[in-house]
Amino acid sequence: MTGGESARGLDDARRRLERARRVAVLTGAGISAESGLPTFRDPQGLWQRFRPEELATPQAYAHDPERVWAWYASRYRAACAARPSRAHELLVELEREKGEGFLLVTQNVDGLHARAGSRRVVELHGSLHRARCERCAERFPLPPPEAFTPPPYCPRCGGRARPDVVWFGELLPAEAYLQAEEAFRHAEVALVVGTSAVVEPAASLGRLARACGAYLVEVNPQQTPLSALAHLSLRCGATEGLQALLGEDCP
Ligand code: OAD
């Protein structure tokens, strides 16, 4: 682990995490980078190669649904082919320790937290694994990648369906966000792992927790707008940072 965090800071964070009954975690694309999926804003990130306004807005979909579906279908295939990392697994272990006092909030749409075994998960930006009917709003799982040719059609009404993800300019699912806000407002320890913390309103969850008195830990190899607020910033990858926090020896 690099960076200037002191051993005392890490010990303190570990102790607080161990004792905390209410823990809220926010993850972003950085945690899935360790499963081989690209992030958005890093040098090799998706938004360096693609223009969000051409792929991730309602206008883009209205203009060229085939192109938008082709992009989401390729990300769906990549997500299905990926495996959860040790970092994903460590969050499953933390959930088992904390039980009802734990909530994992993710901006990721790849489904890797659920596949690792996390159950108390809120997916703020939707899921690559589902579609939503444009006519009746029914949500349904996509067929396995090898059997999937976009666009999917609604099993209930036969209408064409769109990816069940949140696009720029759209609101987050209200219930999911309220649940996330509640968890961060009451958290004793808040962990923010692998997000650039620039997309609202997810980015504000760390600030909310801090303002409400939580001990805030960030795990990210790069500085983010949240770093200045964090009690401890671990400048390393998600697995290394979570191993350090949870007291697991690095291999
Ligand atoms: P970003 O690509 O903005 O940020 C990824 C973060 O992960 C960066 O801060 C990296 O430094 C960090 N990172 C890279 N490798 C890491 C590793 N091994 N371990 C830990 N951290 C690492 O991705 P998000 O913050 O998730 O929204 O982006 C937020 C939202 O913007 C996404 O959900 C997506 C995007 O537009 C929508 O599509 C609606």
Boltz pocket constraint, residues with backbone or C-beta under 6 A from the ligand:
constraints:
  - pocket:
      binder: B
      contacts: [[A, 27], [A, 28], [A, 29], [A, 30], [A, 31], [A, 33], [A, 34], [A, 39], [A, 40], [A, 41], [A, 42], [A, 45], [A, 56], [A, 107], [A, 108], [A, 125], [A, 166], [A, 167], [A, 168], [A, 193], [A, 194], [A, 195], [A, 196], [A, 197], [A, 198], [A, 199], [A, 219], [A, 220], [A, 221], [A, 222], [A, 223], [A, 224], [A, 236], [A, 237], [A, 238], [A, 239]]
      max_distance: 6.0
